[in-house]
Every structure is written in C-alpha cells, then in structure tokens.
Amino acid sequence: MDKISTKKLVQKAKKGDGQAFVHLCQKYETVLYNAAYKMLLNEVDVADCLQETELCAWEKITTLKNEHAFNSWIFKIMLNQVQNIFREKQKTTLLFLLLMIYMIWIKDYINYLIIIAFR
C-alpha cells in the first residue's frame, strides 16, 4: 500500500476503507505533529490535537471534494483543533484567576470580620 497515491487512498477512505484512512494519517503524521508541536509546545496537547484531527477527518472525509487537496484539508482541521485547545486553556486560565481573586477577597473579608469582632 506504500506506493498507492494520496488520491487513491482518499477515494478508498471515502468509500469507508479504514485501512486506507490509517495509511493517509500515517503519511502526514510527522508534518502534522511538527506543526502542532510548534504551536502548542506540549506533548500531551499535541497528542490530543492529532487524535481529534484524525477523528474529525474520518468523520468528514466524504466532504472532501478534491482528493489532491487532502494534505491542506487535514492541515486545516489540525489548525482548528489547535485553536480549540487554546480556547479551552483560556477558559481554564480565566476560571483559575477568578477563583484566586475570590479566595483573596474571602480571606480579606474574614480578616476584616475578625478585626471587628475583637475590637
């Protein structure tokens, strides 16, 4: 299967051939990994990104119109997954900051109550 062109692999994958799709993913795995790592700088996030990219690509393979454009198509899916990971990290960071502010406010309020109670 190594000598089969990307176009033929895409055509087979569109017909439901899982092995052809796996071969396509393996063919572009290094390029996708390197690009994702340069943006995410974290092995765990990269692994999640590539897994979601492959899952999304498999679910939408039938929507790919130009078989020759598979590489740019899957790269775009990977970029979207990177954006999703950044969005999730922003939400987590914002939630953490709000929690820290709330904890500081509570601590200050408790200190205030203690001072008033022991006057």
Buried (B, 14 or more C-beta within 10 A) or exposed (E): EEEBEBEEBBBBBBEEBEEBBBBBBEBBEEEBBEBBBEBBEBEEBBEBBBEBBBEBBBEEBEEBEEBEBBBEBBBEBBBBBBEBBEEEEEEEEEEEEEEEEEEEEEEEEEEEEEEEEEE
